[in-house]
Amino acid sequence: MIEQVKILSAYFDDPAQCEIEHAQSHGAYQALRKAVAEYRPDEVIALIHRSGLRGRGGAGFPTGTKWELTRKQPAPRFLCCNADEGEPGTFKDKAIIERDPHLLLEGMALCCYAVGIERAFIYIRGEYAKGAAILQRAIDQATRRGFIGSDILGKGVACDITIHQGAGSYICGEETALIASLQGYRGLPQSKPPYPASDGLFHRPTVVNNVETLANIPRIVQRGAEWFGSIGAGNNRGTRLFSVSGHVKAPGLYELPIGTPLSALLELAGGIRDTHQLKAVIPGGCSSPVVLPNEIDVAMDFESLAGIGSSAGTGAVIVIDETACLVKTARRVLDFYRHECCGQCTPGRIGVGLMADELKRIEEMNGSRDSLRQLERISDFVKRTALCELGKTASNFFVSTLRHFRE
């Protein structure tokens, strides 16, 4: 059986890791000391470029490129850490925040140093009250020791970090909605371009990075781009934290190199529960199309999953066995997106709900072949015309179940 490669999760089982003295005994803030002593800011960005680190929030955009684009814009610049982990089935960021908060803070400080940012914000979902309290305590500890604040390590570099708790809105996980909410407006997505790298928080250049993305930065700076690049496969470097839930014997969080086969991950999670048969797997959160049992040898990376019509998303793996009704499951997923829709565009506000209602009729044995044709028309319309990416992907899971389980 394949074994985990614990890089980000190395100290998750140590309850004292939240305390700065204990975290420092495991190397916390050594990468920050190294960076400000040995590297110019542009050299840190070049290091991240060479490492091949890609965003872990779902889109997989190259992190070094995002930092470089923002660095080229005039100051002041901002950093927004996206901790609004609302994608169903995802709990990786929660683990980092609650079990190794100083790893995240060090990653943010390194980003601020590299990009020339003095103010950073952590936008954390409202339901993560425990995580917000842990982070605030860690910020206070790190500030007292000079790792963050107005004068990092006495080098004249500033990095002030503020926590902002969301109000329970899924849509605020989308970067432009997050920025609007952080400014005190309604969390409504905006059309792009412009992108946050040039026009973000307070209309200033802004880096928006996911928690897991930033947590990788200290390891890369400390151990080198070549070390990080040796893990993973192809254009997908490093490890990912996979949130595994559903009908497996050992649900939980698993850290593996990107490109590990889905079948190996399922084996690590104990296999399918109660001797049942596998029916389908959602590989990247509820906005990802399903993977079928005959496809589970697929590599868990962005390109391989896209190659079979699915997506890596947030690394949230939801396992579905033969006892589940996929009509009901798809309806529940669409009900979630209907509830969380911002209401700004007609496709999201009305189209998603129409699909959920039609699936409810089918679930109650009141559907017809016309129901399926109507569902296909609505889902295509929503995907083509919704304002934001969350709206465009809301029907992905349903569309894939209709394609593979039409009977």
C-alpha positions in Angstrom: 0.0 0.0 0.0 1.2 3.5 -0.8 2.3 5.7 2.1 1.6 9.3 2.8 4.3 11.9 2.1 3.8 14.3 5.1 5.2 17.7 4.3 2.4 20.1 5.2 0.8 17.6 7.6 4.1 16.6 9.3 3.0 17.9 12.7 -0.7 17.7 12.5 -0.8 15.0 15.2 1.1 17.2 17.7 -1.4 19.3 19.7 1.5 21.6 20.9 2.3 22.7 17.3 -0.1 25.7 17.7 2.3 27.2 20.3 5.1 29.2 18.8 7.9 27.9 21.0 7.0 24.3 20.0 6.5 25.2 16.3 10.0 26.9 16.3 11.5 23.7 17.6 10.2 22.1 14.4 11.7 24.8 12.2 9.0 27.4 12.1 10.1 30.8 10.8 13.5 29.5 9.8 12.5 29.9 6.1 11.6 33.6 6.8 14.9 34.2 8.5 16.7 32.7 5.5 14.7 34.6 2.9 15.2 38.1 4.5 18.9 37.3 5.1 19.9 35.6 1.8 17.4 36.5 -0.9 16.2 39.6 -2.6 12.4 39.8 -3.0 12.6 39.0 -6.8 14.8 36.0 -6.0 12.1 34.6 -3.7 9.6 34.9 -6.6 12.0 33.2 -8.9 12.4 30.4 -6.4 8.6 29.9 -6.3 8.5 30.0 -10.1 11.2 27.3 -10.4 9.4 25.1 -7.8 6.3 24.8 -10.1 3.9 25.5 -7.2 0.3 25.9 -8.5 -2.6 27.2 -6.6 -4.4 24.7 -4.3 -7.8 26.5 -4.3 -9.1 24.8 -7.4 -7.9 26.8 -10.4 -4.2 25.6 -10.3 -2.8 28.9 -11.5 1.0 29.2 -11.2 1.8 30.9 -7.9 5.1 32.5 -9.0 3.3 34.1 -12.0 0.6 35.6 -9.8 3.2 37.0 -7.4 5.3 38.4 -10.3 2.3 40.1 -11.9 1.3 41.8 -8.7 4.9 42.8 -7.9 5.1 44.7 -11.2 2.1 46.9 -10.2 2.6 50.1 -8.1 2.4 50.0 -4.3 0.5 49.8 -2.1 -0.3 46.1 -2.7 -2.3 43.7 -0.6 -2.4 39.9 0.2 -5.7 38.1 0.8 -5.5 34.6 2.2 -8.6 32.8 1.1 -9.7 30.6 4.0 -13.4 30.7 3.1 -13.4 26.9 2.7 -17.0 26.4 1.6 -16.8 23.7 -1.1 -18.7 20.7 0.1 -16.4 17.9 1.1 -13.4 20.1 1.7 -11.6 20.4 5.1 -7.9 20.6 4.3 -7.5 24.4 5.1 -9.3 23.9 8.4 -6.7 21.3 9.4 -3.8 23.7 8.5 -5.4 26.5 10.4 -6.2 24.5 13.6 -3.1 22.2 13.7 -0.2 24.3 12.3 -1.2 28.0 12.1 2.4 29.3 12.2 3.1 27.4 8.9 0.4 29.6 7.3 1.5 32.8 8.9 5.1 32.2 7.8 4.0 31.6 4.2 2.0 34.9 4.3 5.1 36.7 5.7 7.2 35.3 2.9 4.7 36.3 0.3 4.6 39.9 1.7 8.4 40.1 1.6 8.6 38.8 -2.0 5.8 40.9 -3.4 6.4 44.1 -1.4 3.2 43.9 0.6 2.7 45.5 4.0 -0.9 44.6 4.8 -2.4 41.1 4.6 -5.8 39.7 5.4 -7.1 36.3 6.2 -10.7 35.9 5.1 -11.9 32.9 7.1 -15.4 31.4 6.8 -17.7 32.3 9.6 -18.2 28.7 10.7 -14.5 28.4 11.5 -14.7 30.3 14.8 -12.3 27.9 16.5 -9.8 28.3 13.7 -10.1 32.1 13.8 -9.3 32.1 17.6 -6.3 29.8 17.0 -5.0 32.1 14.2 -5.4 35.2 16.3 -3.4 33.7 19.1 -0.7 32.6 16.7 -0.6 36.2 15.1 -0.2 37.7 18.6 2.6 35.2 19.4 4.4 35.8 16.1 4.0 39.6 16.4 5.6 39.7 19.9 8.6 37.8 18.5 9.0 40.0 15.4 8.1 37.5 12.7 5.2 39.6 11.6 4.3 43.3 12.2 5.8 46.6 11.3 9.5 45.5 11.4 10.0 41.8 10.6 13.2 40.5 12.2 14.5 44.1 12.4 15.0 44.2 8.7 12.6 47.1 8.0 10.1 44.9 6.3 6.4 45.2 7.3 3.7 42.5 7.3 0.6 43.2 9.4 -2.0 40.4 9.3 -5.7 41.0 10.1 -8.3 38.3 10.4 -11.7 38.9 8.8 -14.5 36.4 9.6 -17.1 35.9 6.8 -20.8 35.6 7.4 -21.4 32.0 6.1 -21.6 32.8 2.3 -20.3 30.1 0.0 -20.0 32.6 -2.8 -17.3 34.6 -0.9 -14.9 31.8 -1.7 -14.7 33.4 -5.2 -11.9 35.9 -5.2 -13.7 39.0 -6.4 -16.7 38.3 -4.0 -14.2 37.8 -1.2 -12.6 41.2 -1.9 -16.0 42.9 -2.1 -17.0 41.4 1.3 -13.7 42.3 2.8 -14.3 45.9 1.8 -17.7 45.9 3.5 -19.9 45.4 0.5 -22.2 42.5 -0.4 -20.1 39.5 -1.5 -21.0 39.6 -5.2 -18.6 38.2 -7.9 -17.4 40.6 -10.5 -16.6 40.1 -14.2 -13.0 39.6 -15.0 -10.8 41.2 -16.3 -9.6 43.3 -14.5 -8.0 40.6 -12.2 -7.0 41.2 -8.6 -3.3 41.3 -9.5 -3.9 44.8 -11.0 -7.3 45.8 -9.5 -8.1 44.1 -6.2 -8.7 45.1 -2.6 -9.4 48.9 -2.5 -8.6 48.9 -6.2 -5.0 48.1 -5.5 -2.9 45.2 -6.8 -3.7 42.1 -4.7 -2.5 38.6 -4.3 -5.3 36.1 -3.5 -3.9 32.8 -2.4 -5.5 29.7 -0.8 -4.4 28.6 2.7 -2.8 25.4 1.3 -0.9 27.3 -1.3 0.7 29.7 1.2 1.5 26.8 3.6 3.8 25.4 0.9 6.0 28.5 0.7 8.1 28.0 3.9 9.0 24.4 2.9 10.0 25.5 -0.6 12.2 28.4 0.7 13.8 26.2 3.3 14.4 23.1 1.2 14.7 24.5 -2.3 12.8 24.6 -5.6 14.5 21.5 -6.9 13.5 19.5 -3.8 9.8 20.5 -4.3 10.0 20.0 -8.0 11.1 16.4 -7.5 7.8 15.6 -5.9 4.7 15.0 -8.1 4.6 14.5 -11.8 4.7 16.5 -15.1 3.4 20.0 -14.6 2.0 19.2 -11.1 4.6 19.6 -8.4 4.5 18.9 -4.6 1.9 17.2 -2.6 -1.8 17.8 -2.0 -4.0 17.4 1.0 -6.9 15.2 -0.1 -10.1 15.5 2.0 -11.6 12.0 1.6 -15.2 11.4 2.7 -18.3 9.4 1.8 -18.6 5.6 1.6 -15.0 4.6 2.6 -13.9 2.8 5.7 -11.4 5.4 6.8 -12.5 8.9 5.8 -10.0 11.7 6.6 -7.2 13.9 5.4 -4.4 12.3 3.4 -1.3 14.0 2.0 0.1 12.5 -1.2 2.2 13.6 -4.2 0.2 15.2 -6.9 -0.3 12.6 -9.6 -0.9 9.7 -7.2 -3.6 7.4 -8.7 -7.1 7.8 -7.3 -7.2 4.0 -6.8 -4.2 4.3 -4.4 -5.9 7.0 -2.5 -9.1 5.0 -2.1 -7.0 2.0 -0.9 -5.3 4.2 1.6 -8.7 5.3 2.9 -9.6 1.7 3.6 -11.6 0.9 0.5 -15.4 0.9 0.1 -17.3 0.3 3.2 -19.3 -2.8 4.1 -18.2 -4.8 1.0 -20.4 -2.6 -1.2 -19.4 -1.8 -4.8 -18.1 1.6 -5.9 -20.6 3.6 -8.0 -18.8 6.9 -8.6 -16.2 9.3 -7.1 -16.3 13.1 -7.0 -12.6 13.9 -7.2 -12.4 17.6 -6.4 -15.5 18.8 -4.5 -19.2 19.0 -5.6 -18.4 21.2 -8.6 -16.4 18.4 -10.2 -17.8 15.8 -12.6 -17.8 12.2 -11.3 -15.2 9.6 -12.1 -16.5 6.1 -12.8 -15.2 2.8 -11.3 -13.3 1.9 -14.5 -11.5 5.3 -14.4 -10.1 5.2 -10.8 -6.5 4.6 -12.0 -6.5 8.2 -13.2 -3.7 10.3 -11.8 -4.9 12.9 -9.3 -3.5 16.0 -11.1 -5.1 18.9 -13.0 -4.4 17.7 -16.5 -5.1 13.9 -16.1 -8.5 14.6 -14.5 -9.4 17.1 -17.1 -8.5 14.5 -19.7 -11.3 12.2 -18.5 -13.8 15.1 -18.3 -13.5 15.9 -14.6 -11.4 18.3 -12.5 -9.0 18.3 -9.5 -10.8 21.2 -7.8 -10.0 21.5 -4.1 -8.9 17.9 -3.7 -12.1 17.0 -1.9 -12.7 13.3 -2.8 -16.3 12.2 -2.1 -16.8 8.4 -2.6 -20.3 7.1 -3.6 -21.2 3.4 -3.4 -24.0 1.4 -5.0 -26.5 2.2 -2.2 -26.7 5.9 -3.1 -29.3 7.3 -5.5 -27.5 9.6 -7.8 -30.7 11.5 -8.7 -31.2 12.4 -5.1 -27.5 13.2 -4.7 -27.5 15.5 -7.7 -30.7 17.2 -6.5 -29.1 17.8 -3.1 -26.0 19.3 -4.7 -28.1 21.7 -6.8 -30.2 22.6 -3.8 -27.0 23.6 -2.1 -26.0 25.8 -5.0 -29.4 27.3 -5.2 -29.3 28.2 -1.5 -25.8 29.7 -1.8 -26.3 31.6 -5.1 -25.6 35.3 -4.8 -28.6 36.1 -7.0 -26.8 38.5 -9.1 -27.3 36.8 -12.5 -30.4 35.1 -13.9 -28.7 31.8 -14.8 -27.6 31.3 -11.2 -30.6 32.8 -9.5 -33.2 30.9 -11.5 -31.6 28.2 -13.7 -30.0 26.2 -10.9 -33.2 26.1 -8.9 -35.2 25.0 -12.0 -32.8 22.0 -12.4 -33.2 21.1 -8.7 -37.0 21.2 -9.0 -37.0 19.1 -12.1 -34.8 16.5 -10.4 -37.2 16.5 -7.5 -40.0 15.5 -9.8 -37.9 12.7 -11.3 -37.0 11.6 -7.8 -40.7 11.4 -7.0 -41.3 9.3 -10.1 -43.1 12.2 -11.9 -40.5 12.9 -14.6 -40.3 12.0 -18.3 -37.9 12.0 -21.2 -38.8 15.6 -21.7 -37.6 16.3 -18.2 -34.1 15.1 -19.2 -34.1 17.2 -22.4 -35.2 20.3 -20.4 -32.5 19.6 -17.8 -29.9 19.4 -20.5 -31.0 22.7 -22.1 -31.0 24.6 -18.7 -27.6 23.2 -17.6 -26.0 24.2 -20.9 -27.5 27.7 -20.6 -26.3 28.1 -17.1 -22.8 26.9 -17.9 -22.5 29.3 -20.8 -24.0 32.4 -19.3 -23.5 32.5 -15.5 -21.5 35.5 -14.3 -18.9 33.7 -12.2 -17.0 30.4 -12.3 -18.9 29.1 -9.3 -22.1 29.5 -11.2 -20.6 28.0 -14.4 -19.5 24.9 -12.5 -22.6 24.5 -10.3 -24.2 21.9 -12.7 -21.0 19.9 -13.4 -21.8 17.1 -11.0 -25.4 16.8 -12.3 -24.4 16.9 -15.9 -21.8 14.1 -15.4 -24.4 11.9 -13.6 -26.8 12.5 -16.5 -24.2 11.5 -19.0 -23.0 8.4 -17.2 -26.2 7.2 -15.5 -28.9 8.4 -18.0 -30.9 5.2 -17.6 
